Amino acid sequence: MSLLIRFLLSFCVLGHFYNISRAWHVKMPSNIRGILGSCLVIPCSFDYFENPPRRPDRVVWYQYVNHGYPLVCDSWYQDDVIGIFKGRTQVLTSRFNKKCSLLIYPVKWSHHRQKIYPWVDPEYITRSTYRFFDTTVTIEVVDTPDKPEIMISGIMKVGQSVTVQCTVYHTCPTFPPTLSLNIPLLNPRLSQGSLPDGTSKITLTTTLSIERDHQTVECSVRHTGGLTATASKTLNAQCSFSPLTIQPTSEELNEGQASKITCTASYTCVNQIPTLTWNYGNMPASTDTSKTGRAQWRTVSTLTFTASSKEHGRSLTCYARSTQGQRQEVSITLRVKRNMHSRGWSFTTPERITAIRGSCIIIPCRFTYSSSQPADLRVIWYLFQSNGYPAVFDQRQNVISKFSGRTSLIGSVRAGNCSLKIDSLEMSHNQDRLYPWVDQNLITSYHTLGFSFYDKTTQIIVLDDAEKPQLNIIGIPRVGQQSRVSCSVRHSCISAPPILTLNNIPGQDVIVDTQVSDAVWERKVEQIWTVKEEDQSVTCTVNYRGGQQATSDIKLNVECPHDNIAMIKRPGNETEGVAQSVICSVSYKCKKNTPTIMWNYKDMQSSLHTKKISSDTYSTVSNLTFIGSLRDDNKSLTCTAKFVKGETSDSANLHITTLHVLAADVPFRFNALTRSCVVIPCSFQYQGDVPLTRGIWIKKTGGVVYHNGRSLVLDHFKDRTRILGDLNEGNCSLEIDDIKPFDNGPFCFQAEKGNVKYKFNNSCVFVVMKASPENPVMTPVPAEVDAGSTITVSCSVKHTCPSHPPLFSWSVPNITNKVTHAMTQQGIWETSSTITFMAAGRDGIKSLTCTAISWRGKQQASTVELTVKGSVMYQLRSSLPVVIPVSALVLILVIIAAVFGVIICRRRKHSGDQLRPPPRPEKRHHEGLDRPARPVKRGEGDERVGWQNERNPRRSFWSRFSRSNTATVKCDTQISKQRFPSPEK
């Protein structure tokens, strides 16, 4: 009984181990080869149906040894990996793919014969853990890679294309090797795959066009690490010959006339040039060999053949024999046009003729007699058939129905002309063959054994579709110029030609008919028209009698020409400050080509106007209001017209002069800023008892500028002028607002008293216009200032509009800003803005900008730069709370310094005090025991320094060592930098 129990227990244990071994499965090759210096990927996968790991992506590789577990790759404990594998291994795993592959790079000799194995989730070990060390792989390292394999498939003939495949097997799919071929790559494809034994395969596939019969294909492989291998394969391709061809194959030969006949042999191997011969060896022939393409050669033999009547129906044969003994031949049947001297007459007609259904056709025919031509010859045309002679044309008997009423003779029979005209062709006439009979006797009276008219027939080809006409443009169409277009089509019926129509352009059609060859005419229609901007394309339509229609069109792409720009009103000797109109004009074609006219004086006012001169011609005029200054003298004034394509310019030299007028009560010359206002100073002396009742300003050339009767004032000056002065005090100053560029005057003052008018000598003023205001002038500022210090600076600008003085804008916030106005000379004012601001608290170069804004918006700016340095006092003030006054801070520092001074003094006197008796009690109060002064409170009087910051600038503790914190800059004061050190240093 105990033996049975032992047996059952052993059976259960063995079964348990068997189930454990079957629950897990690790798949990888037992041996794998790696190339020295390359990489090696050992493919590995595992699977299980029970006892799953907790971390399926945790894979560790070990070296197989008798004792221990040397690490080959462990991403957690990389420093514990053994030396030969350290830094060269990487596990290629995934949490979901059950992969345990190992990458080794680079492969070294030390890896040779190494036996290793993987372990999945090695930290999770139970009694059911799989014995991973039972499945190992041995690495074999080689330094000579295998040669690639070359496989070529296809027809091995020169000139044919074959498929070339180069394949190499490797174990480094991560860094696969590179393949190269010594042949041109045509549609190359690179494919990769893996084999069950863990080996990877890479294949380069391309197409090769075989160029010679013994061509070598060489494939090279380069592995990662630099090792290479090369394989080659020689193609034994066959040379191919194309069938011989003879040209022409169907052309008829004229009896007694020499013709050129060629025999062409095409082949692929240049070393197998064939020899071409003819069965007519007594006739001259020449041979030429040339290369027609890649692996394509051609040998042509040209035979000069003179036909006789006996050669008709015989064979003309060309023979080819290659250097390898191959033979070919090709033959054609000779068709010789006989002169029919045996019958006493002969005729010539074309072999075939083509026409359109519904059109007519003329078959040209000429006949000759060997002797004198009989009179009253009868010409009959027959339809060729194998039996019988159906008539197509005969003046004495009926013809077959499909030709009835359609045929007629053209030309004179006496002159040897037997041409036939057929009207209203139908598709039933297609492929019909006709021939003439020109004899006094009927055709049935001749014996026709062994003779046929087939070789002398004319074949009729009837088409149902019309050919497109040929449409051409002669020259480049330009708008406003004449251009010519032609449209042509070839036809077979001169008596009823097709109708050509040109559309989309106006003009008169000119039609010309020309005979191109026998039975072929060309109808051409030409039209000359004046090109317009809207012309886009031309369409040509051809209509045939049978109702067929065909159309061709062509785009015109018309060009829009333009003339050179011209300055039609040029500047002359201009006066400084006087507005002058300068006009440039340019003519051009096409409205879409409207140019932009630019002047080289951009600040001047200009206007642009475009008008239509004719149906396709336009003119653009630019009017520039030019205000010259003396600095413009001898400069060029240029206007430029810019078109969509191209530009044109014109220039004129400027000559600027100054107007000189004697001054009296009114300045004879006065400056004014356009768009602003101007106040013209005016004064006079009047001794009469009765005051003047009215002051008037007029233009010297005529017209009232100012009058208290508004209706009398010129419209140009209405609501823009007024007298600012009091006439009773002799002040007649005039204000003109919103100055226009042409408000130059001269303006003269007059007065009235009742019905009595008064004029004044020297009362006229000439106003000089300025396009830009004066630049503001800024007083000098120190080159370097301390941060937090206050600076006073002034900015002034001169103007002639005191009723609306300029406004100032500063680039810094200011503490105070004082604006003053002063007249510097007669009528010229200076407005100044004086500000006090505090320097910003950062080191660096700062810009200070003053902008003067004139009345109605024009402005000018002036900028200076100063260097700001941060001071200790400023930084200290900035770091303390705002509520602590500077005076209180200074007082605290003074108290602290006094306390330290007392302590130091007491220590110095301590040694002496030991020898002297102590002071009397009443003197102790005077020897440094006084209490510190009470801090000054806010609001205790203006005499306290700490709260005089609004009347006097606050002074810091460092003021005794540094320069003054407050700098007042005057226009006439020389500012020099003090030599005291900065508290920052």
PAKE-348958 format. One record per residue (C-alpha): residue in one letter; x, z, y. Coordinates in pm, whole numbers, padded with zeros to 5 digits, always signed. Layout:
<pts>
aXZY...
</pts>
This chain:
<pts>
m+00000+00000+00000s+00286+00079+00237l+00444-00263+00168l+00123-00434+00268i+00106-00238+00591r+00465-00326+00675f+00397-00690+00605l+00091-00695+00830l+00280-00510+01106s+00569-00760+01093f+00325-01049+01095c+00153-00911+01411v+00487-00864+01591l+00602-01217+01507g+00265-01352+01614h+00291-01167+01942f+00634-01318+02017y+00510-01661+01914n+00217-01636+02156i+00453-01528+02432s+00678-01829+02368r+00380-02064+02362a+00227-01917+02679w+00514-02054+02895h+00691-02389+02897v+00998-02497+03105k+01081-02866+03104m+01424-03001+03206p+01699-03214+03051s+01951-03038+02827n+02237-03243+02969i+02272-03420+03302r+02555-03613+03462g+02661-03580+03825i+02895-03799+04030l+03188-03627+04196g+03130-03574+04571s+02763-03680+04550c+02460-03461+04507l+02292-03367+04179v+01922-03289+04142i+01832-03124+03813p+01460-03193+03761c+01275-02887+03643s+00910-02799+03599f+00723-02522+03427d+00370-02446+03314y+00177-02160+03155f-00169-02073+03041e-00132-01696+03056n+00098-01431+03206p+00115-01607+03542p+00397-01510+03782r+00322-01327+04103r+00552-01558+04304p+00551-01905+04145d+00770-02036+04429r+01038-01769+04363v+01290-01945+04139v+01646-01820+04071w+01911-02015+03878y+02170-01833+03663q+02491-01924+03482y+02455-01897+03108v+02713-01642+02983n+02730-01390+02702h+02695-01091+02932g+02531-01053+03270y+02340-01288+03499p+02580-01468+03737l+02381-01622+04023v+02389-01998+04073c+02119-02013+04341d+01916-01735+04496s+01764-01776+04841w+01722-01397+04870y+02075-01299+04775q+02288-01590+04885d+02599-01378+04926d+02585-01284+04552v+02604-01648+04434i+02925-01714+04237g+03202-01894+04424i+03179-02238+04263f+02812-02268+04362k+02800-02070+04687g+02668-02282+04977r+02616-02583+04749t+02279-02513+04581q+01918-02523+04687v+01600-02474+04483l+01343-02752+04534t+01024-02562+04456s+00666-02533+04570r+00400-02269+04544f+00147-02516+04403n+00345-02787+04216k+00518-02556+03961k+00857-02706+04036c+01193-02537+03974s+01434-02828+04043l+01789-02749+04163l+01992-02946+04421i+02373-02922+04404y+02568-03082+04688p+02848-03171+04681v+02933-03190+04313k+03285-03054+04236w+03508-03064+03928s+03446-02690+03891h+03083-02770+03800h+03190-02966+03491r+03053-02825+03164q+02866-02551+03348k+02560-02432+03155i+02284-02298+03376y+01914-02212+03353p+01624-02120+03589w+01413-01803+03602v+01071-01800+03767d+00983-01479+03952p+01274-01275+03809e+01164-00957+03984y+00841-00952+03780i+00950-00868+03422t+00712-00745+03155r+00713-00740+02780s+00544-01079+02796t+00815-01237+03017y+00931-01578+02895r+01288-01607+02763f+01414-01847+03034f+01775-01837+02914d+01670-02019+02598t+01621-02339+02802t+01952-02445+02962v+02107-02758+03107t+02475-02858+03086i+02635-03041+03382e+02878-03326+03320v+03086-03434+03624v+03230-03788+03636d+03438-03963+03901t+03364-04319+03790p+03003-04422+03862d+02822-04675+03648k+02817-05035+03764p+02486-05163+03896e+02278-05398+03682i+02197-05748+03813m+01893-05934+03684i+01802-06286+03800s+01468-06447+03718g+01327-06787+03800i+01409-07152+03751m+01785-07194+03758k+01803-07513+03956v+01997-07586+04271g+01763-07583+04567q+01511-07359+04388s+01442-06995+04479v+01502-06718+04226t+01444-06345+04232v+01754-06125+04233q+01730-05758+04135c+02015-05507+04158t+01950-05172+03990v+02158-04855+03971y+02082-04527+03790h+02179-04196+03953t+02096-03826+03969c+02086-03780+04346p+01733-03872+04469t+01777-03650+04775f+02064-03864+04907p+02020-04189+04711p+02302-04445+04697t+02299-04763+04904l+02292-05113+04753s+02429-05434+04908l+02443-05800+04800n+02683-06075+04899i+02394-06318+04955p+02152-06350+05248l+01859-06110+05205l+01525-06291+05214n+01223-06060+05206p+01427-05767+05065r+01242-05481+04895l+01386-05144+04797s+01207-04947+04525q+01286-04610+04371g+01168-04431+04058s+01255-04160+03812l+01304-04164+03433p+01193-03903+03177d+01552-03794+03116g+01589-03676+03477t+01771-03987+03596s+01657-04171+03910k+01656-04547+03955i+01687-04750+04278t+01636-05127+04281l+01706-05383+04558t+01497-05701+04517t+01546-06017+04721t+01494-06393+04702l+01790-06631+04666s+01782-07003+04737i+02043-07149+04501e+02289-07360+04699r+02532-07476+04425d+02544-07503+04050h+02802-07223+03998q+02709-06954+04248t+02821-06590+04209v+02596-06297+04298e+02776-05969+04361c+02608-05628+04400s+02784-05316+04529v+02664-04956+04517r+02796-04673+04732h+02711-04316+04633t+02696-04016+04860g+03049-03886+04879g+03206-04232+04897l+03241-04345+04533t+03153-04712+04481a+03098-04958+04196t+03055-05334+04193a+02903-05585+03949s+02879-05963+03966k+02693-06242+03788t+02750-06618+03804l+02452-06854+03809n+02474-07167+03596a+02215-07366+03787q+02109-07714+03702c+02134-08001+03948s+01803-08175+04011f+01720-08532+04108s+01403-08636+04284p+01238-08964+04182l+01374-09274+04355t+01166-09418+04638i+01158-09765+04790q+01049-09833+05145p+00849-10028+05244t+00632-10030+04933s+00338-10242+05048e+00452-10449+05343e+00420-10821+05301l+00738-11027+05326n+00745-11351+05519e+00879-11640+05324g+01227-11736+05449q+01268-11430+05678a+01516-11146+05610s+01365-10796+05569k+01519-10448+05525i+01424-10261+05206t+01564-09915+05135c+01608-09722+04810t+01644-09343+04853a+01783-09098+04599s+01743-08723+04673y+01941-08463+04478t+02078-08108+04508c+02443-08123+04395v+02697-08288+04622n+02937-08343+04329q+02685-08570+04160i+02647-08849+04415p+02462-09137+04244t+02551-09508+04254l+02260-09727+04369t+02225-10094+04263w+01952-10363+04287n+01831-10626+04044y+01894-10877+04324g+02268-10835+04326n+02331-11155+04515m+02173-11011+04832p+02376-10786+05069a+02327-10409+05052s+02483-10101+05218t+02492-09736+05105d+02495-09412+05311t+02505-09047+05196s+02399-08750+05414k+02296-08384+05386t+01930-08327+05473g+01906-07949+05432r+02028-07649+05238a+02121-07780+04890q+01956-08111+04970w+02145-08441+04975r+02030-08797+05013t+02188-09137+04931v+02020-09445+05081s+02087-09806+04984t+01961-10067+05232l+01900-10419+05092t+01873-10721+05321f+01615-10928+05129t+01524-11289+05214a+01206-11383+05025s+01109-11720+04887s+00776-11829+04751k+00892-11790+04391e+00960-11417+04440h+00592-11346+04502g+00462-11118+04230r+00806-11040+04088s+00954-10691+04068l+01224-10555+04297t+01409-10277+04113c+01654-10011+04235y+01883-09838+03981a+02055-09496+04026r+02339-09364+03806s+02487-09016+03865t+02842-08900+03786q+02701-08713+03485g+02554-09032+03344q+02191-08971+03439r+01992-09288+03517q+01679-09358+03721e+01502-09668+03837v+01204-09761+04051s+01031-10094+04109i+00784-10250+04350t+00595-10577+04329l+00699-10829+04592r+00426-10968+04816v+00544-11282+04991k+00342-11454+05258r+00338-11822+05159n+00325-12102+05411m+00115-12304+05169h+00318-12621+05225s+00202-12728+04884r-00148-12770+05017g-00033-12916+05342w-00138-12620+05558s-00080-12249+05586f-00228-11954+05779t-00124-11609+05886t-00352-11306+05926p-00281-10931+05941e-00293-10731+05620r-00552-10486+05753i-00735-10406+06075t-00918-10087+06182a-01230-10051+06399i-01505-09803+06487r-01857-09832+06347g-02085-10014+06589s-01792-10183+06762c-01672-10539+06721i-01355-10663+06561i-01141-10974+06601i-00924-11083+06310p-00639-11290+06462c-00568-11606+06259r-00325-11897+06310f-00293-12204+06092t-00054-12501+06080y-00041-12834+05895s+00279-12976+05751s+00175-13318+05874s-00062-13422+06145q-00365-13201+06178p-00691-13374+06085a-00963-13400+06343d-01289-13211+06318l-01155-12943+06085r-01404-12704+05935v-01311-12334+05935i-01483-12109+05679w-01425-11736+05619y-01488-11587+05276l-01530-11238+05134f-01275-11191+04859q-01423-11135+04517s-01290-11172+04163n-01541-11448+04105g-01722-11672+04349y-01674-11752+04715p-01933-11566+04930a-01917-11701+05288v-01879-11467+05580f-01874-11740+05845d-01977-12105+05815q-02140-12318+06075r-02302-12541+05813q-02444-12298+05558n-02587-11951+05536v-02366-11645+05497i-02419-11322+05305s-02675-11090+05461k-02450-10807+05584f-02253-11055+05794s-02548-11267+05902g-02563-11307+06280r-02250-11097+06330t-01962-11344+06290s-01821-11615+06518l-01497-11807+06579i-01274-11715+06874g-01035-11968+07020s-00979-12340+06970v-00950-12486+06623r-00763-12785+06760a-00494-12543+06886g-00458-12394+06538n-00664-12083+06610c-00891-11964+06331s-00959-11608+06463l-01286-11445+06350k-01502-11204+06552i-01740-10963+06379d-01997-10776+06593s-02173-10445+06521l-01964-10326+06232e-02137-10105+05978m-01996-09867+05723s-02092-10125+05457h-01812-10345+05593n-01551-10082+05513q-01278-10196+05267d-01400-10559+05271r-01128-10822+05237l-01169-11156+05418y-00965-11475+05419p-01003-11816+05594w-01026-12170+05455v-00905-12445+05689d-00945-12779+05517q-01157-13090+05522n-01241-13030+05158l-01436-12738+05017i-01254-12461+04838t-01436-12542+04518s-01268-12884+04507y-00927-12721+04443h-00798-12602+04110t-00737-12229+04131l-00580-12158+03793g-00307-11894+03839f-00368-11870+04215s-00544-11604+04417f-00613-11555+04787y-00590-11175+04748d-00240-11150+04888k-00350-11336+05202t-00667-11140+05270t-00727-10906+05564q-00876-10567+05482i-01134-10421+05722i-01119-10041+05773v-01434-09900+05941l-01418-09545+06083d-01715-09333+06175d-01527-09075+06390a-01385-09156+06731e-01025-09079+06819k-00966-08850+07117p-00847-09028+07432q-00496-08969+07568l-00518-08781+07900n-00216-08751+08132i-00146-08611+08480i+00115-08801+08680g+00316-08559+08888i+00225-08205+08999p-00119-08171+09162r-00093-07998+09500v-00391-07898+09714g-00447-08140+09999q-00225-08410+09845q-00319-08710+09637s-00260-08697+09264r-00317-08945+08982v-00468-08899+08637s-00491-09156+08358c-00694-09168+08037s-00644-09432+07765v-00782-09523+07424r-00705-09802+07178h-00980-10021+07031s-01044-10346+06850c-01311-10515+07066i-01205-10663+07397s-01547-10815+07458a-01726-10479+07428p-01467-10209+07496p-01545-09837+07487i-01653-09663+07806l-01409-09410+07955t-01530-09147+08201l-01324-08899+08404n-01508-08582+08503n-01452-08279+08730i-01263-08473+08999p-01392-08713+09267g-01252-09061+09310q-01280-09428+09221d-01195-09536+08866v-00944-09818+08817i-00976-09977+08470v-00696-10178+08307d-00715-10355+07965t-00392-10442+07781q-00334-10604+07444v-00099-10385+07244s-00069-10600+06931d-00274-10843+06722a-00635-10724+06728v-00546-10401+06910w-00622-10344+07280e-00580-10046+07506r-00825-09953+07778k-00690-09726+08050v-00877-09569+08340e-00684-09426+08633q-00809-09224+08927i-00640-09109+09246w-00799-08814+09422t-00721-08554+09682v-00658-08223+09508k-00877-07928+09606e-00834-07558+09548e-01133-07536+09316d-01005-07813+09087q-00941-07646+08753s-00934-07916+08487v-00998-08284+08417t-01211-08408+08129c-01200-08758+07983t-01486-08878+07762v-01490-09198+07555n-01819-09350+07435y-01832-09628+07177r-02110-09879+07109g-02194-09705+06785g-02271-09379+06966q-01944-09202+06882q-01802-08980+07148a-01474-08796+07189t-01345-08574+07469s-01006-08455+07589d-00937-08214+07871i-00628-08088+08050k-00574-07796+08287l-00455-07894+08633n-00274-07576+08742v-00287-07692+09103e-00023-07565+09345c-00103-07434+09693p+00162-07557+09940h+00222-07401+10279d+00397-07503+10601n+00678-07314+10768i+00564-07036+10996a+00603-07115+11366m+00617-06886+11670i+00372-07081+11885k+00389-06834+12175r+00748-06723+12199p+00889-06441+12412g+01064-06547+12735n+01245-06334+12990e+01048-06014+12933t+01026-05717+13166e+01105-05372+13030g+00790-05177+12949v+00559-05474+13011a+00339-05569+12717q+00368-05931+12619s+00170-06124+12360v+00380-06305+12098i+00196-06527+11848c+00306-06661+11508s+00099-06910+11314v+00125-07066+10968s-00089-07328+10795y-00144-07336+10420k-00367-07460+10145c-00602-07246+09936k-00793-06945+10058k-00654-06737+09771n-00306-06800+09913t-00374-06607+10236p-00040-06461+10349t+00059-06130+10500i+00250-06169+10827m+00507-05898+10896w+00712-05835+11212n+01053-05671+11224y+00921-05439+11502k+00684-05223+11299d+00589-04975+11574m+00429-05249+11783q+00058-05320+11765s-00039-05650+11602s-00356-05827+11494l-00415-06080+11218h-00669-06361+11226t-00741-06630+10967k-00950-06939+11030k-01045-07244+10833i-00904-07565+10979s-01045-07812+10730s-01208-07812+10388d-00889-07694+10215t-00655-07597+10499y-00634-07252+10655s-00439-07102+10938t-00336-06739+10977v-00231-06618+11323s-00062-06288+11400n-00067-06165+11762l+00199-05902+11837t+00176-05685+12148f+00544-05659+12226i+00670-05388+12465g+01036-05444+12528s+01308-05204+12626l+01663-05263+12749r+01808-05179+12404d+01616-05478+12263d+01809-05724+12479n+01975-06006+12279k+01806-05892+11957s+01589-06113+11738l+01214-06091+11703t+01115-06218+11357c+00780-06287+11195t+00758-06342+10819a+00466-06485+10621k+00461-06362+10260f+00259-06573+10017v+00175-06518+09652k+00473-06739+09573g+00743-06755+09837e+00774-06665+10205t+00874-06827+10536s+01011-06682+10862d+01070-06774+11225s+01274-06587+11489a+01332-06582+11865n+01597-06412+12080l+01482-06143+12324h+01590-06124+12689i+01478-05797+12858t+01509-05734+13235t+01413-05441+13468l+01167-05463+13755h+01303-05317+14086v+01054-05216+14358l+01110-05007+14675a+00946-04664+14666a+00726-04509+14934d+00447-04255+14895v+00392-04373+14536p+00677-04412+14288f+00735-04781+14239r+00807-04739+13868f+00651-04480+13642n+00662-04416+13268a+00353-04372+13053l+00297-04308+12682t+00046-04536+12516r-00270-04364+12387s-00189-04057+12599c-00267-04009+12968v-00061-04053+13285v-00096-03890+13629i+00052-04116+13897p+00166-03901+14193c+00038-04030+14525s+00048-03882+14876f-00016-04014+15225q-00037-03893+15583y-00355-03939+15778q-00387-03819+16142g-00750-03914+16207d-01016-03667+16306v-01267-03799+16058p-01157-03754+15699l-01144-04043+15459t-01458-04080+15255r-01335-04273+14953g-01010-04338+14766i-00977-04660+14566w-00718-04782+14318i-00697-05155+14249k-00481-05393+14047k-00246-05594+14256t-00364-05904+14076g-00730-05819+14144g-00995-05584+14012v-01089-05221+14076v-00924-04958+13861y-01090-04651+14015h-01391-04624+14244n-01650-04356+14277g-01901-04633+14230r-01872-04676+13853s-02033-05018+13844l-01747-05160+14057v-01476-05054+13811l-01344-05305+13560d-01488-05252+13211h-01137-05204+13077f-01088-04894+13299k-01439-04744+13303d-01448-04372+13223r-01067-04364+13191t-00960-04309+13554r-01010-04039+13817i-00841-03908+14133l-00704-03558+14080g-00590-03492+14438d-00783-03399+14755l-00790-03689+15000n-00831-03447+15290e-00493-03298+15194g-00334-03641+15155n-00324-03623+14774c-00435-03944+14605s-00285-03889+14255l-00452-04102+13986e-00509-04007+13621i-00545-04282+13362d-00651-04157+13021d-00608-04329+12683i-00332-04559+12807k-00354-04910+12667p-00045-05129+12609f-00139-05366+12891d-00212-05101+13157n+00106-05191+13347g-00050-05272+13682p+00089-05288+13938f-00178-05045+14068c-00222-04999+14445f-00399-04729+14642q-00654-04804+14916a-00894-04587+15111e-01218-04619+15307k-01375-04434+15594g-01727-04547+15640n-01717-04922+15680v-01350-04918+15778k-01098-05001+15501y-00742-04871+15494k-00438-05016+15311f-00105-04846+15264n+00239-04995+15248n+00456-04903+14949s+00149-04772+14766c+00181-04979+14448v+00316-04847+14123f+00435-05033+13816v+00369-04846+13488v+00631-04881+13218m+00479-04835+12872k+00651-04636+12599a+00543-04657+12239s+00694-04319+12145p+00704-03986+12330e+01022-03820+12448n+01217-03616+12195p+01184-03240+12252v+01504-03059+12353m+01581-02722+12194t+01811-02462+12343p+02120-02373+12135v+02090-02106+11867p+02372-01898+11711a+02543-02065+11421e+02504-01747+11209v+02247-01469+11236d+02166-01157+11039a+01853-01140+10834g+01586-00942+11018s+01736-01003+11362t+01512-01147+11634i+01602-01472+11803t+01465-01624+12119v+01472-02000+12152s+01311-02252+12386c+01187-02606+12326s+01098-02837+12614v+00975-03194+12650k+00925-03417+12953h+00601-03605+13010t+00382-03763+13276c+00047-03621+13168p+00019-03277+13335s-00360-03278+13300h-00319-03274+12920p+00027-03128+12855p+00184-03144+12508l+00126-02872+12252f+00407-02718+12049s+00427-02643+11679w+00711-02434+11527s+00827-02427+11166v+00862-02044+11172p+00612-01768+11243n+00686-01623+11587i+00644-01283+11740t+00589-01411+12092n+00527-01756+12234k+00535-01832+12603v+00448-02180+12734t+00545-02288+13088h+00492-02604+13293a+00718-02724+13571m+00758-03045+13768t+01121-03155+13759q+01085-03453+13991q+00811-03659+14146g+00536-03690+13884i+00759-03592+13589w+00674-03262+13424e+00851-03047+13174t+00656-02825+12937s+00848-02553+12756s+00765-02322+12468t+00977-02006+12434i+00931-01809+12113t+01082-01497+11963f+01098-01490+11583m+01264-01284+11316a+01520-01443+11085a+01409-01463+10723g+01555-01215+10476r+01749-01451+10253d+02100-01589+10276g+02142-01962+10331i+02102-02241+10580k+01759-02246+10742s+01595-02521+10944l+01418-02452+11270t+01190-02734+11380c+01003-02772+11705t+00731-03039+11720a+00584-03158+12051i+00234-03306+12006s+00132-03527+12296w-00221-03584+12411r-00416-03786+12149g-00182-03714+11865k+00157-03878+11904q+00437-03636+11830q+00813-03597+11811a+01020-03322+11650s+01363-03166+11693t+01541-02966+11428v+01843-02734+11429e+02007-02546+11145l+02133-02185+11137t+02292-01974+10870v+02113-01647+10785k+02307-01359+10629g+02135-01055+10481s+02230-00717+10645v+02235-00379+10472m+01998-00230+10728y+01754-00511+10674q+01766-00470+10299l+01722-00095+10334r+01424-00135+10565s+01276-00386+10327s+01309-00152+10027l+01155+00155+10200p+00782+00202+10249v+00649+00039+10557v+00504+00363+10695i+00850+00519+10756p+00969+00431+11105v+01326+00320+11154s+01387+00599+11408a+01286+00858+11150l+01524+00705+10900v+01806+00716+11153l+01726+01078+11238i+01735+01176+10869l+02073+01008+10825v+02207+01189+11134i+02084+01528+11002i+02242+01467+10661a+02570+01370+10826a+02561+01686+11045v+02501+01908+10740f+02794+01755+10556g+03008+01799+10868v+02923+02168+10895i+03003+02226+10528i+03339+02055+10558c+03427+02253+10872r+03333+02578+10707r+03556+02500+10411r+03849+02417+10638k+03809+02745+10822h+03759+02950+10510s+04126+03021+10462g+04166+03127+10823d+03857+03345+10802q+04017+03556+10539l+04279+03676+10794r+04038+03709+11085p+03772+03972+11123p+03415+03839+11074p+03244+03719+11389r+03004+03931+11577p+02644+03900+11484e+02552+03750+11817k+02802+03466+11769r+02697+03367+11420h+02418+03168+11561h+02664+02941+11740e+02901+02877+11450g+02700+02623+11253l+02398+02820+11146d+02156+02638+11375r+01859+02483+11200p+01834+02104+11198a+01626+01940+11462r+01258+01895+11390p+01168+01539+11284v+01000+01343+11554k+00633+01292+11495r+00437+00974+11570g+00287+00974+11919e+00496+01243+12083g+00593+01042+12386d+00738+00707+12479e+01076+00867+12553r+01141+00922+12185v+01355+00654+12044g+01187+00633+11706w+00855+00505+11852q+00976+00269+12123n+00968-00031+11894e+00708-00212+12104r+00897-00177+12436n+01259-00182+12318p+01396-00347+12002r+01474-00102+11729r+01848-00043+11668s+01977+00050+11327f+02246+00294+11227w+02480-00002+11167s+02439-00130+11518r+02760+00052+11625f+02955-00156+11371s+02779-00492+11375r+02670-00736+11643s+02346-00691+11830n+02031-00749+11627t+01851-00905+11921a+01984-01232+12063t+01833-01388+12372v+01938-01751+12417k+01934-01915+12759c+01986-02282+12837d+02281-02210+13069t+02438-01929+12860q+02745-01988+12643i+02690-01817+12306s+02994-01700+12112k+03005-01523+11777q+03129-01163+11792r+03425-01064+11582f+03275-00741+11438p+03254-00713+11059s+02919-00749+10888p+02779-00431+10724e+02747-00631+10400k+03125-00663+10386
</pts>
